[in-house]
Amino acid sequence: MTTKPRVRPVLRVDAERNRAALVCTARQVFAERGLDVSMAEVARQAGVGMATLYRRFPTRESLVVDAFDDKMTTYLDAVDVALAESDPWRGFCDYIERVCVMQHGDRGFANVLTMTFPDEVLFEDKRAVAYRGFEKLISKAKKAGRLRPEFRSQDLVVLLMANAGVVAGSGDAAAVASRRLVSYFLTAAESGSVGELAPAPSTREMEAAMRRGGDPEPG
């Protein structure tokens, strides 16, 4: 059975004001503290009651998705910019670097990129389109002879998961630590790099890992 996209109803002025306050607050607190912030804390900082929050966002997932919808669009745009680059390797590197900068600039989004939200069809469609674009980047970089042939698209998910951990755990050094991680990754990914890579996890395994990550605890 196909899941229908969630359609946001037209709200009264006061209801829309409350919804906007919740989304704005969620963006701020998730960016600063990650996705573990409770729904109650979001409601408190937005100046609304829990009943109002749950009328607008019946699940934690729906609030997370609305808070990061604009950033997911930016994530999608990044792959288009990379594909338009005349040098396939430069486009590949620029994309990796840009996405990881988006992660270390926003702790919440760092995690969103490693999760899936199966009930949020429009949001997940953006991720799917971006992923297909990344597969094109891989193909172009390999054809140019710059990306090692063992590279797989799921390696991006592994990097994003690793970078999310770096962002969460390195405090004020997050930007520097993230750039260091990315530089190691790109050096290892370049054709001609010395050393054998361990096997990549399967696409199915990474999809399962992202589904588990996309099931945040209520609160």
C-alpha positions as CSV (number, residue, x, y, z in Angstrom):
1,M,0.0,0.0,0.0
2,T,1.4,3.4,-1.0
3,T,1.6,6.0,1.8
4,K,0.0,9.3,1.0
5,P,2.1,12.4,1.5
6,R,1.2,14.4,4.6
7,V,-0.7,17.5,3.6
8,R,-0.7,20.4,6.0
9,P,-4.1,21.9,6.5
10,V,-4.8,25.7,6.2
11,L,-4.8,27.1,9.8
12,R,-6.3,30.0,11.6
13,V,-4.0,33.0,12.1
14,D,-3.4,32.1,15.8
15,A,-2.9,28.4,15.0
16,E,-0.4,29.2,12.2
17,R,1.4,31.5,14.6
18,N,1.8,28.7,17.1
19,R,2.9,26.3,14.5
20,A,5.5,28.7,13.2
21,A,6.8,29.4,16.7
22,L,7.1,25.6,17.4
23,V,9.0,25.0,14.1
24,C,11.3,28.0,14.7
25,T,12.1,26.9,18.3
26,A,12.6,23.3,17.2
27,R,15.1,24.4,14.6
28,Q,17.1,26.4,17.2
29,V,17.2,23.8,20.0
30,F,17.8,20.9,17.7
31,A,20.6,22.7,16.0
32,E,22.2,23.6,19.3
33,R,21.6,20.4,21.3
34,G,20.6,17.6,18.8
35,L,17.4,15.7,18.5
36,D,17.3,14.4,22.1
37,V,15.6,17.6,23.3
38,S,12.2,16.7,24.7
39,M,8.9,17.8,23.1
40,A,8.1,19.4,26.4
41,E,11.2,21.6,26.2
42,V,10.3,22.7,22.7
43,A,6.8,23.6,23.8
44,R,8.1,25.5,26.8
45,Q,10.6,27.5,24.8
46,A,8.0,28.2,22.1
47,G,5.6,29.5,24.7
48,V,2.8,27.1,24.0
49,G,1.2,24.2,25.9
50,M,1.7,20.5,25.2
51,A,-1.9,20.2,23.9
52,T,-1.2,22.9,21.3
53,L,2.1,21.2,20.3
54,Y,0.4,17.8,19.8
55,R,-2.4,19.4,17.8
56,R,0.1,20.8,15.3
57,F,2.6,17.9,15.5
58,P,1.0,14.6,16.6
59,T,4.4,12.8,16.5
60,R,8.0,13.8,17.3
61,E,8.8,12.7,13.7
62,S,6.5,15.3,12.2
63,L,8.1,18.1,14.2
64,V,11.6,17.0,13.2
65,V,10.6,16.8,9.5
66,D,9.0,20.3,9.5
67,A,12.0,21.8,11.3
68,F,14.5,20.4,8.8
69,D,12.5,20.6,5.5
70,D,14.3,23.7,4.3
71,K,17.7,22.2,5.0
72,M,16.8,19.0,3.2
73,T,16.0,21.2,0.2
74,T,19.5,22.7,0.5
75,Y,20.9,19.2,0.7
76,L,19.2,18.3,-2.5
77,D,20.4,21.5,-4.2
78,A,24.0,20.7,-3.2
79,V,24.1,17.6,-5.4
80,D,22.8,19.6,-8.4
81,V,25.6,22.1,-7.9
82,A,28.1,19.3,-7.7
83,L,26.8,17.6,-10.9
84,A,27.2,20.9,-12.8
85,E,30.9,21.2,-11.9
86,S,33.0,20.6,-15.0
87,D,35.6,18.6,-13.0
88,P,33.9,15.4,-11.8
89,W,36.4,14.9,-8.9
90,R,36.1,18.5,-7.8
91,G,32.3,18.2,-7.9
92,F,32.5,15.0,-5.8
93,C,34.8,16.5,-3.2
94,D,32.9,19.8,-3.0
95,Y,29.7,17.9,-2.4
96,I,31.2,15.8,0.4
97,E,32.7,18.8,2.0
98,R,29.6,20.9,1.7
99,V,27.3,18.3,3.3
100,C,29.6,17.6,6.2
101,V,29.8,21.4,6.8
102,M,26.0,21.4,7.0
103,Q,26.3,18.6,9.6
104,H,28.8,20.3,11.9
105,G,26.8,23.6,11.7
106,D,23.7,21.9,13.0
107,R,23.7,19.0,15.5
108,G,20.1,18.1,14.7
109,F,20.6,18.0,11.0
110,A,23.8,16.0,11.5
111,N,21.5,13.2,12.8
112,V,18.6,13.8,10.3
113,L,21.0,12.9,7.4
114,T,21.6,9.5,9.0
115,M,17.9,8.7,9.6
116,T,14.8,7.9,7.6
117,F,11.2,9.0,8.2
118,P,9.1,6.5,6.3
119,D,5.8,8.2,6.9
120,E,7.1,11.5,5.6
121,V,6.9,10.8,1.9
122,L,7.8,14.3,0.5
123,F,10.7,14.7,2.8
124,E,12.1,11.2,2.0
125,D,11.5,11.9,-1.7
126,K,14.1,14.8,-1.5
127,R,16.6,12.4,0.2
128,A,16.0,9.8,-2.5
129,V,16.6,12.3,-5.3
130,A,19.7,13.6,-3.7
131,Y,21.0,10.0,-3.3
132,R,20.4,9.2,-6.9
133,G,22.3,12.4,-7.8
134,F,25.2,11.3,-5.6
135,E,25.3,8.0,-7.5
136,K,25.7,10.0,-10.7
137,L,28.6,11.9,-9.0
138,I,30.2,8.6,-8.2
139,S,29.9,7.4,-11.8
140,K,31.3,10.6,-13.2
141,A,34.3,10.6,-10.8
142,K,35.1,7.0,-11.6
143,K,34.8,7.5,-15.3
144,A,37.3,10.4,-14.9
145,G,39.7,8.0,-13.2
146,R,39.8,10.0,-10.0
147,L,37.5,7.9,-7.6
148,R,38.7,4.4,-6.6
149,P,36.6,1.7,-8.2
150,E,35.8,0.1,-4.8
151,F,33.8,3.2,-3.7
152,R,30.1,2.5,-3.1
153,S,27.2,4.9,-2.5
154,Q,26.6,3.5,1.0
155,D,30.1,4.8,1.9
156,L,28.5,8.3,2.0
157,V,26.0,7.0,4.7
158,V,29.0,5.6,6.7
159,L,30.8,9.0,6.5
160,L,27.7,10.9,7.5
161,M,27.2,8.6,10.5
162,A,30.8,9.0,11.5
163,N,30.7,12.8,11.0
164,A,27.5,13.0,13.1
165,G,29.4,11.3,15.9
166,V,32.4,13.7,15.5
167,V,30.0,16.7,15.7
168,A,28.3,15.4,18.8
169,G,31.4,14.4,20.6
170,S,34.0,17.1,19.8
171,G,32.4,20.2,21.3
172,D,34.1,23.4,20.2
173,A,36.5,21.5,18.0
174,A,33.7,20.1,15.9
175,A,34.5,22.1,12.7
176,V,38.2,21.3,12.8
177,A,37.6,17.6,13.7
178,S,35.0,17.3,11.0
179,R,37.3,18.7,8.3
180,R,40.0,16.4,9.4
181,L,37.7,13.4,9.1
182,V,36.6,14.5,5.6
183,S,40.1,15.0,4.4
184,Y,41.0,11.5,5.5
185,F,37.9,10.1,3.7
186,L,38.6,11.9,0.5
187,T,42.3,10.9,0.5
188,A,41.3,7.3,0.9
189,A,38.6,7.6,-1.8
190,E,40.9,8.9,-4.5
191,S,42.0,6.6,-7.1
192,G,45.6,5.4,-6.6
193,S,45.4,5.5,-2.8
194,V,47.5,2.7,-1.2
195,G,45.8,0.1,0.9
196,E,43.0,-2.3,0.6
197,L,39.5,-1.3,1.8
198,A,37.4,-3.5,4.0
199,P,34.1,-4.6,2.4
200,A,31.3,-2.0,2.3
201,P,28.1,-2.7,4.3
202,S,25.2,-3.6,2.0
203,T,22.6,-1.1,0.9
204,R,20.0,-3.1,2.9
205,E,22.1,-3.0,6.0
206,M,22.5,0.8,5.8
207,E,18.8,1.3,5.1
208,A,18.0,-0.7,8.2
209,A,20.5,1.3,10.3
210,M,18.9,4.6,9.1
211,R,15.4,3.3,9.9
212,R,16.4,2.5,13.4
213,G,17.9,6.0,13.7
214,G,14.6,7.5,12.5
215,D,12.6,6.2,15.4
216,P,13.3,8.8,18.1
217,E,11.9,8.2,21.5
218,P,8.8,10.2,22.5
219,G,9.2,12.9,25.1
